[in-house]
Amino acid sequence: MLQSNLNGGNIIDAINTWAVSLVHYTAGIINWRKDELEAMDRKSRKMMTTYNSLHSRADVDHLYIRRKHGRRGLISLQESVYMEEQSLNRYIDVSEEELLAATRREKHYE
């Protein structure tokens, strides 16, 4: 993606669609550690710098602020995994299905 001739917005959209979604869908199944997610975020920023999609001295916070607020709009892996885990926990807590109710009871005992 970074080697393509896409403009900056389309590169970020492609990364969010293809790369971030791979980690996002594993949230709740794989127990991601914070340092692992930080390392993947760091590596993606390093690759963006290598392929001239991000300046080496660019503000990292602006990279993760939404596009509609005037920034780049890259989705943070840490935030993505955290939000998905919270969503799964809410779903389990309100679900009336038998297996999910059993999961809820086991979760409260741990």
HELIX and SHEET records of a PDB file:
HELIX    1   1 GLY A    8  ALA A   14  1                                   7    
HELIX    2   2 ILE A   15  VAL A   20  3                                   6    
HELIX    3   3 SER A   21  HIS A   24  1                                   4    
HELIX    4   4 LYS A   34  THR A   50  1                                  17    
HELIX    5   5 VAL A   60  TYR A   64  1                                   5    
HELIX    6   6 ARG A   67  HIS A   69  5                                   3    
HELIX    7   7 LEU A   77  VAL A   94  1                                  18    
HELIX    8   8 GLU A   98  TYR A  109  1                                  12    
END                                                                             
